[in-house]
Each structure stands twice: as structure tokens, then as C-alpha cells.
């Protein structure tokens, strides 16, 4: 399974079981929904469910480059406007 690292505004890092594209999609969907909607992901290794506020995510990075179907070397930027 692909894993992706999320870097939060606090400097904390979360590693989740999902490809870069899947994480970006979840964050974008949450940002487009009503205020306070969280992106739902699974923590890598434990499978623990996480709910992440997209406004707190400053970067996402694939931990295995093959995890992203596009731009595997550079990653992708998500437009995570405050909704």
C-alpha cells in the first residue's frame, strides 16, 4: 500500500495509508464541503482512523515515489482554500 506524509502547521507529521493522489483528493473534498468538514484517512502501520483539518496541512509528500500517478518526482500541490 502507498503511504503519504502530511506536514501540519504545528510541525507535526502524519503518515497515512494512501497515495498522494488519494490524500490530495480527500483534502480537496473536505475543503469544498461545509466549514469544519474533516478529511478522513488511516494512519500507516496502525490502521487507526484519523480526521484531519485540511487548513492545518501545509504539505503532502509521497513516501514511495511510485504512489502518485502524476508528477511522482515533484508531488502535487492541493488548493486548500479556507472554503
VENDA-V321547 format. One line per field, one symbol per residue. ss: DSSP state (A for helix, B for strand, O for the rest). psi: psi as a letter, one per 30 degrees, with the letter a starting at -180 (. if undefined). burial: 1 if it has 24 or more other ideal C-beta (glycine too) atoms within 12 Angstrom, else 0. A space follows every 50 residues. Layout:
ss: ???
psi: ???
burial: ???
This chain:
ss: OOBBBBBBOOOOBBBBBOOAAAAAAAAAAAAAOOOOOOBBBBBOOOOOBB BBOAAABBBBBBOOAAAOOOOOOOOOOOOOOOO
psi: kkkkkkklffflkkklilleeeeeeeeeeeefalkfkkkklkkkefgkkk kkjfffkfkkkkfjfffkfkhfefalkkjhlg.
burial: 01111100000001111111111111110110000000101101000001 011101101111100011000000110101000
